[in-house]
Amino acid sequence: MRIWLVLVACVALLGCTEPVPSSGNARIIATGDSMLAWNAGSGRSVVDALEQKLGARVVDRSVIGARYHYVLPISGSLGVRIGAQYVSGPWDWAVMNGGGNDLWLGCGCAKCDAQLDRLISTDGARGTVVDTVTRARADGAQVVYVGYLRTPGKPSLIDHCRTWGQKYEARLARMAARDAGVTFVSIADVVPDGDLSFHDVDRIHPSPKGSAAIAARIAAVIK
């Protein structure tokens, strides 16, 4: 019975990660977690909106629930491990996010120093995130690394993660400062105080409006 459950999960994951076209016509790849993947079922995810704004194909490899530090081999290789989402190719741009689930699910956003250091060092020079970005840079791609939405003025289930999120994004900014080919895009100020329209009902993931706003920040860099 467990084997069948694993197979079903694998099929579901394959439906969430877009295959890389062999033609090489697509020049932008996106990897990450549910912030990018949310609303994909309705064609209104961050990546969907980015394609519209750029008028260009974006290969979406992001997966809901994905983490950098994920140990199960089969589902990890299918995209739940963010590092496995990236596939080398003739990319001009790689749009990336991720790390939030490692802090929220990996250590409960409490005493997360070791988890944070594994993701990215204080100076932004080392870590799992840096390794993934380095792979894209080695392929000649410019990297846009995207932060996370906030819920100012309204409570959410991940409010206790705010301090760790700020520490994490400060390190991401330092990583970007070390390489002119990497841009950190903060979206911490996208949501006006008390405005719930940028979030889904869980107040964690973006609504279609939120996805479009995030895509606009990314598109401004790529354009």
Residue frames as qw, qx, qy, qz and C-alpha x, y, z in Angstrom:
[[0.000, 0.886, 0.464, 0.000, 0.00, 0.00, 0.00],
 [0.315, -0.787, 0.099, 0.521, 2.83, 2.39, 0.86],
 [0.431, -0.089, 0.585, 0.681, 4.46, 1.75, -2.51],
 [0.194, 0.641, 0.637, 0.381, 1.28, 2.79, -4.29],
 [0.179, -0.926, -0.243, 0.226, 1.06, 5.94, -2.20],
 [0.409, -0.540, 0.338, 0.653, 4.62, 6.82, -3.17],
 [0.355, 0.213, 0.677, 0.608, 3.85, 6.24, -6.85],
 [0.049, 0.834, 0.533, 0.136, 0.75, 8.42, -6.66],
 [0.293, -0.855, -0.014, 0.427, 2.77, 11.16, -4.97],
 [0.442, -0.267, 0.507, 0.691, 5.42, 10.93, -7.70],
 [0.264, 0.519, 0.663, 0.472, 2.83, 11.28, -10.45],
 [0.109, -0.926, -0.349, 0.089, 1.40, 14.33, -8.69],
 [0.395, -0.690, 0.205, 0.571, 4.85, 15.88, -8.46],
 [0.434, 0.066, 0.610, 0.659, 5.54, 15.29, -12.13],
 [0.133, 0.755, 0.570, 0.296, 2.42, 17.27, -12.87],
 [0.260, -0.922, -0.149, 0.244, 3.81, 20.17, -10.86],
 [0.375, -0.585, 0.403, 0.596, 7.21, 20.48, -12.51],
 [0.631, 0.721, -0.006, -0.286, 7.37, 21.66, -16.09],
 [0.865, 0.017, 0.299, 0.404, 9.73, 19.68, -18.33],
 [0.147, -0.679, 0.310, 0.649, 12.61, 21.54, -19.90],
 [0.754, 0.618, 0.107, -0.198, 12.06, 21.80, -23.68],
 [0.788, -0.119, 0.380, 0.469, 14.76, 20.20, -25.81],
 [0.494, 0.755, 0.260, 0.344, 14.53, 22.96, -28.42],
 [0.519, -0.185, -0.140, 0.823, 16.37, 25.47, -26.25],
 [0.044, 0.632, 0.355, 0.687, 13.87, 28.17, -27.20],
 [0.502, -0.825, -0.239, -0.104, 12.98, 28.92, -23.57],
 [0.483, 0.485, -0.353, 0.638, 15.62, 31.14, -22.01],
 [0.288, -0.496, 0.394, -0.718, 14.19, 31.64, -18.51],
 [0.589, -0.190, -0.784, 0.046, 13.82, 28.99, -15.79],
 [0.413, -0.584, 0.210, -0.667, 12.03, 29.35, -12.44],
 [0.600, -0.082, -0.767, 0.211, 12.75, 27.23, -9.37],
 [0.132, -0.314, 0.437, -0.833, 11.38, 27.45, -5.86],
 [0.038, 0.226, 0.897, -0.379, 8.46, 26.75, -3.58],
 [0.112, 0.644, 0.756, -0.003, 4.77, 27.58, -3.29],
 [0.001, 0.701, 0.100, -0.706, 5.28, 31.32, -3.49],
 [0.110, 0.362, -0.587, -0.715, 6.05, 30.86, -7.17],
 [0.068, -0.106, -0.952, -0.279, 3.85, 27.79, -7.74],
 [0.182, 0.455, 0.689, -0.534, 0.67, 29.01, -6.00],
 [0.462, 0.623, 0.162, -0.610, -2.27, 29.75, -8.36],
 [0.025, -0.335, 0.780, 0.529, -0.68, 27.72, -11.16],
 [0.271, 0.309, 0.912, -0.010, -3.82, 25.58, -11.38],
 [0.284, 0.809, 0.443, -0.262, -5.78, 28.62, -12.49],
 [0.603, 0.491, 0.230, 0.584, -3.00, 29.96, -14.71],
 [0.074, -0.926, -0.033, -0.369, -2.39, 32.94, -12.40],
 [0.802, -0.415, -0.092, 0.420, 0.84, 32.05, -10.61],
 [0.233, -0.807, 0.236, 0.489, 3.86, 34.31, -10.36],
 [0.396, -0.184, 0.701, 0.564, 5.41, 32.51, -13.32],
 [0.326, 0.618, 0.681, 0.218, 2.21, 32.79, -15.39],
 [0.016, 0.962, 0.187, -0.199, 2.08, 36.53, -14.72],
 [0.357, -0.628, 0.431, 0.540, 5.80, 36.88, -15.47],
 [0.456, 0.175, 0.727, 0.482, 5.34, 35.23, -18.86],
 [0.212, 0.830, 0.506, 0.105, 2.58, 37.70, -19.69],
 [0.163, -0.934, 0.030, 0.318, 4.62, 40.70, -18.60],
 [0.350, -0.529, 0.576, 0.515, 7.73, 39.63, -20.51],
 [0.733, 0.537, -0.113, -0.401, 6.01, 38.07, -23.50],
 [0.343, 0.522, -0.781, -0.004, 8.45, 35.17, -23.16],
 [0.870, -0.178, -0.443, -0.122, 8.33, 31.52, -22.15],
 [0.211, -0.607, 0.632, -0.433, 9.36, 30.74, -18.58],
 [0.670, -0.015, -0.741, -0.037, 9.98, 27.09, -17.68],
 [0.512, -0.578, 0.251, -0.584, 8.34, 26.65, -14.28],
 [0.613, 0.110, -0.765, 0.162, 10.03, 24.01, -12.12],
 [0.208, -0.339, 0.518, -0.757, 8.73, 25.29, -8.76],
 [0.521, -0.258, -0.807, -0.104, 6.86, 22.90, -6.45],
 [0.524, -0.656, 0.012, -0.543, 4.51, 23.57, -3.54],
 [0.853, -0.510, 0.097, -0.059, 6.16, 22.54, -0.28],
 [0.802, 0.400, -0.238, 0.373, 9.66, 22.40, -1.76],
 [0.527, -0.822, 0.177, 0.125, 12.70, 22.77, 0.49],
 [0.339, 0.745, -0.574, 0.037, 16.45, 22.94, 0.02],
 [0.060, -0.363, 0.890, -0.269, 17.13, 20.36, 2.72],
 [0.851, 0.052, 0.099, -0.513, 14.93, 17.41, 1.81],
 [0.275, -0.472, 0.836, 0.053, 16.22, 13.87, 2.21],
 [0.765, 0.237, 0.574, -0.169, 13.69, 11.54, 0.56],
 [0.341, -0.278, 0.627, 0.643, 15.32, 10.49, -2.72],
 [0.285, 0.423, 0.767, 0.389, 12.43, 9.90, -5.14],
 [0.032, 0.902, 0.430, -0.004, 10.20, 12.86, -4.38],
 [0.336, -0.747, 0.151, 0.553, 13.30, 14.97, -3.83],
 [0.376, -0.123, 0.624, 0.674, 14.61, 14.20, -7.29],
 [0.172, 0.590, 0.701, 0.363, 11.21, 15.12, -8.72],
 [0.086, 0.626, 0.154, 0.760, 11.33, 18.64, -7.34],
 [0.567, -0.778, -0.266, -0.056, 10.53, 18.70, -3.63],
 [0.623, -0.467, 0.090, 0.621, 14.25, 19.33, -3.16],
 [0.267, 0.914, 0.044, -0.302, 14.79, 22.74, -4.73],
 [0.208, -0.627, 0.621, 0.422, 18.32, 21.97, -5.85],
 [0.447, 0.108, 0.852, 0.251, 16.94, 19.16, -8.02],
 [0.418, 0.770, 0.410, -0.254, 14.56, 21.55, -9.80],
 [0.132, 0.832, -0.326, -0.430, 17.33, 23.39, -11.57],
 [0.858, 0.223, 0.391, 0.246, 18.42, 21.83, -14.88],
 [0.313, -0.472, 0.359, 0.742, 21.42, 23.15, -16.76],
 [0.516, 0.630, 0.542, 0.209, 20.63, 24.81, -20.07],
 [0.379, 0.284, 0.184, 0.861, 21.18, 27.87, -22.23],
 [0.194, -0.814, -0.530, 0.135, 19.37, 30.13, -19.77],
 [0.207, 0.609, -0.026, 0.765, 19.56, 33.90, -19.91],
 [0.329, -0.484, 0.324, -0.743, 17.79, 34.19, -16.56],
 [0.468, -0.227, -0.844, 0.131, 17.05, 31.97, -13.57],
 [0.412, -0.539, 0.060, -0.732, 14.27, 33.15, -11.26],
 [0.539, -0.056, -0.797, 0.267, 14.64, 31.54, -7.84],
 [0.440, -0.586, 0.240, -0.637, 13.10, 31.55, -4.40],
 [0.857, -0.167, -0.487, -0.004, 12.98, 29.17, -1.49],
 [0.326, 0.254, -0.618, 0.668, 14.25, 28.59, 2.03],
 [0.458, -0.358, 0.162, -0.797, 11.09, 29.58, 3.86],
 [0.904, -0.184, -0.248, -0.295, 9.92, 25.98, 4.26],
 [0.680, 0.174, -0.565, 0.434, 13.33, 24.98, 5.61],
 [0.031, 0.269, -0.466, 0.842, 12.93, 27.53, 8.38],
 [0.625, -0.215, 0.059, -0.748, 9.21, 26.98, 9.01],
 [0.949, -0.059, -0.183, -0.250, 9.08, 23.19, 8.68],
 [0.721, 0.320, -0.514, 0.337, 12.72, 22.34, 9.34],
 [0.379, 0.005, -0.596, 0.708, 13.13, 24.07, 12.69],
 [0.212, -0.729, -0.646, 0.075, 9.76, 25.68, 13.39],
 [0.139, 0.774, 0.009, 0.617, 11.28, 29.16, 13.12],
 [0.581, -0.778, 0.163, -0.174, 12.81, 28.65, 16.58],
 [0.584, -0.560, 0.544, 0.226, 16.49, 28.11, 17.31],
 [0.814, 0.544, 0.202, 0.015, 17.13, 28.02, 13.58],
 [0.113, -0.845, 0.432, 0.294, 20.75, 29.17, 13.59],
 [0.478, -0.241, 0.791, 0.296, 22.10, 25.86, 12.27],
 [0.545, 0.545, 0.631, 0.088, 19.40, 25.59, 9.60],
 [0.229, 0.956, 0.033, -0.182, 19.97, 29.18, 8.51],
 [0.234, -0.709, 0.581, 0.324, 23.73, 28.66, 8.33],
 [0.570, 0.073, 0.780, 0.249, 23.19, 25.56, 6.18],
 [0.464, 0.779, 0.422, 0.003, 21.06, 27.58, 3.80],
 [0.427, 0.755, -0.023, 0.498, 23.42, 30.55, 3.57],
 [0.604, -0.194, -0.352, 0.688, 26.32, 31.87, 5.62],
 [0.159, -0.790, -0.303, 0.509, 26.23, 35.25, 7.34],
 [0.121, -0.551, 0.331, 0.756, 28.34, 36.83, 4.60],
 [0.700, 0.556, 0.117, -0.432, 26.29, 35.24, 1.80],
 [0.193, 0.647, -0.684, -0.275, 29.29, 33.34, 0.43],
 [0.138, 0.151, -0.978, -0.030, 28.42, 29.72, 1.23],
 [0.493, 0.127, 0.621, -0.596, 25.47, 27.40, 1.75],
 [0.454, 0.310, 0.827, 0.116, 22.91, 25.30, -0.10],
 [0.344, 0.857, 0.292, -0.249, 21.24, 28.36, -1.61],
 [0.008, -0.803, 0.430, 0.413, 24.56, 29.72, -2.83],
 [0.409, -0.164, 0.846, 0.299, 25.42, 26.34, -4.38],
 [0.465, 0.571, 0.676, 0.029, 22.21, 26.37, -6.43],
 [0.208, 0.935, 0.028, -0.285, 22.71, 29.96, -7.53],
 [0.240, -0.633, 0.614, 0.405, 26.31, 29.18, -8.47],
 [0.525, 0.163, 0.800, 0.240, 25.16, 26.37, -10.78],
 [0.399, 0.813, 0.423, -0.024, 22.95, 28.78, -12.69],
 [0.012, -0.921, 0.241, 0.307, 25.69, 31.39, -12.87],
 [0.446, -0.360, 0.727, 0.378, 28.10, 28.76, -14.22],
 [0.498, 0.449, 0.706, 0.226, 25.64, 28.21, -17.08],
 [0.223, 0.161, 0.273, 0.922, 25.82, 31.91, -17.87],
 [0.214, -0.716, -0.594, -0.298, 22.39, 32.79, -16.45],
 [0.058, -0.369, 0.304, -0.876, 21.69, 35.95, -14.53],
 [0.342, -0.356, -0.850, 0.184, 19.83, 35.13, -11.32],
 [0.334, -0.483, 0.019, -0.809, 16.88, 36.91, -9.74],
 [0.352, -0.182, -0.857, 0.328, 16.42, 35.66, -6.18],
 [0.350, -0.542, -0.263, -0.718, 13.04, 36.61, -4.71],
 [0.049, -0.139, 0.715, -0.684, 12.18, 37.12, -1.05],
 [0.137, -0.429, -0.892, 0.022, 8.82, 36.57, 0.66],
 [0.244, -0.645, -0.312, -0.654, 5.60, 38.51, 1.16],
 [0.082, -0.015, -0.667, 0.741, 4.70, 39.97, 4.55],
 [0.247, -0.643, -0.678, -0.256, 1.27, 40.39, 6.19],
 [0.168, 0.112, -0.333, 0.921, 1.61, 43.84, 7.78],
 [0.383, -0.135, 0.152, -0.901, -1.17, 44.79, 10.16],
 [0.866, -0.074, -0.138, -0.474, -2.80, 41.34, 10.05],
 [0.545, -0.449, 0.701, -0.101, -1.90, 38.12, 11.89],
 [0.780, 0.340, -0.448, -0.275, -0.86, 34.92, 10.11],
 [0.969, -0.246, -0.029, 0.009, 0.31, 31.43, 11.01],
 [0.811, 0.169, -0.098, 0.552, 3.92, 32.33, 10.24],
 [0.088, -0.950, 0.049, -0.296, 4.21, 35.63, 12.11],
 [0.708, -0.643, 0.260, 0.128, 6.67, 33.97, 14.49],
 [0.822, 0.152, 0.277, 0.473, 8.96, 33.40, 11.48],
 [0.243, 0.961, 0.080, 0.107, 9.34, 37.11, 10.81],
 [0.346, -0.838, 0.392, 0.156, 12.66, 37.56, 12.64],
 [0.669, -0.177, 0.642, 0.330, 14.25, 34.55, 10.96],
 [0.580, 0.659, 0.428, 0.215, 12.89, 35.63, 7.61],
 [0.081, 0.992, -0.099, -0.007, 14.50, 39.03, 7.99],
 [0.495, -0.614, 0.565, 0.242, 17.83, 37.45, 8.92],
 [0.711, 0.181, 0.623, 0.271, 17.58, 35.12, 5.93],
 [0.468, 0.816, 0.289, 0.180, 16.78, 37.87, 3.45],
 [0.155, -0.933, 0.288, 0.149, 19.61, 40.04, 4.77],
 [0.576, -0.353, 0.665, 0.318, 21.99, 37.19, 3.92],
 [0.627, 0.509, 0.544, 0.227, 20.41, 36.81, 0.47],
 [0.204, 0.979, 0.026, -0.010, 21.05, 40.50, -0.15],
 [0.347, -0.744, 0.519, 0.239, 24.70, 40.02, 0.83],
 [0.690, 0.069, 0.662, 0.284, 24.95, 37.07, -1.57],
 [0.496, 0.774, 0.357, 0.162, 23.64, 39.26, -4.39],
 [0.056, -0.974, 0.179, 0.127, 26.05, 42.06, -3.50],
 [0.566, -0.472, 0.594, 0.322, 28.96, 39.67, -4.11],
 [0.421, 0.123, 0.754, 0.489, 28.01, 39.01, -7.77],
 [0.218, 0.326, -0.119, -0.912, 26.78, 41.56, -10.30],
 [0.353, -0.009, -0.765, -0.539, 24.92, 38.75, -12.07],
 [0.302, -0.415, -0.843, 0.160, 22.68, 38.10, -9.06],
 [0.202, -0.376, 0.006, -0.904, 19.84, 40.39, -7.99],
 [0.108, -0.315, -0.855, 0.397, 17.92, 40.00, -4.76],
 [0.252, -0.413, -0.359, -0.798, 14.34, 41.20, -5.13],
 [0.012, 0.164, 0.738, -0.654, 12.67, 42.07, -1.86],
 [0.289, -0.453, -0.576, -0.616, 8.88, 41.98, -1.81],
 [0.297, -0.314, -0.699, 0.570, 8.60, 42.81, 1.88],
 [0.083, 0.347, 0.208, -0.911, 6.94, 46.13, 1.08],
 [0.105, -0.177, -0.734, -0.647, 4.50, 44.91, -1.59],
 [0.305, -0.581, -0.747, -0.105, 1.49, 44.53, 0.73],
 [0.126, -0.565, 0.094, -0.810, 0.00, 47.75, 2.17],
 [0.049, -0.097, 0.767, -0.632, -0.68, 47.71, 5.89],
 [0.469, 0.208, 0.596, -0.618, -3.86, 45.80, 6.67],
 [0.615, 0.405, -0.307, -0.603, -4.55, 44.82, 3.04],
 [0.667, -0.115, 0.729, -0.102, -5.56, 41.17, 2.70],
 [0.744, 0.584, 0.070, -0.316, -6.12, 41.24, -1.05],
 [0.331, 0.695, -0.631, -0.098, -2.53, 40.26, -1.85],
 [0.144, -0.279, 0.930, -0.191, -2.82, 36.97, 0.05],
 [0.512, -0.210, -0.763, -0.334, -4.88, 33.82, -0.25],
 [0.640, -0.621, -0.186, -0.413, -7.20, 32.97, 2.64],
 [0.858, -0.270, -0.291, 0.327, -4.33, 31.31, 4.55],
 [0.131, -0.984, 0.125, -0.007, -2.48, 34.66, 4.69],
 [0.655, -0.435, 0.488, 0.379, 0.69, 32.85, 3.69],
 [0.513, 0.161, 0.637, 0.552, 0.48, 32.33, -0.05],
 [0.063, 0.244, -0.165, -0.953, -0.17, 35.01, -2.65],
 [0.561, 0.575, 0.483, -0.349, -3.56, 35.63, -4.20],
 [0.637, 0.508, 0.391, 0.428, -3.61, 36.09, -8.00],
 [0.058, 0.981, 0.011, 0.187, -3.25, 39.82, -7.29],
 [0.539, -0.738, 0.377, 0.151, -0.24, 39.10, -5.09],
 [0.790, 0.049, 0.476, 0.384, 1.28, 36.81, -7.71],
 [0.465, 0.769, 0.249, 0.361, 0.95, 39.56, -10.32],
 [0.183, -0.968, 0.152, -0.076, 2.58, 42.10, -8.00],
 [0.696, -0.474, 0.464, 0.274, 5.52, 39.78, -7.36],
 [0.723, 0.352, 0.444, 0.395, 5.89, 39.11, -11.08],
 [0.233, 0.947, 0.090, 0.200, 5.99, 42.86, -11.73],
 [0.400, -0.834, 0.359, 0.120, 8.99, 43.22, -9.41],
 [0.736, -0.152, 0.564, 0.342, 10.79, 40.39, -11.17],
 [0.585, 0.645, 0.394, 0.295, 9.95, 41.64, -14.65],
 [0.005, 0.997, -0.073, -0.016, 11.34, 45.09, -13.79],
 [0.500, -0.615, 0.542, 0.279, 14.75, 43.47, -13.24],
 [0.673, 0.128, 0.649, 0.331, 14.70, 41.26, -16.31],
 [0.432, 0.832, 0.317, 0.144, 13.50, 44.01, -18.63]]
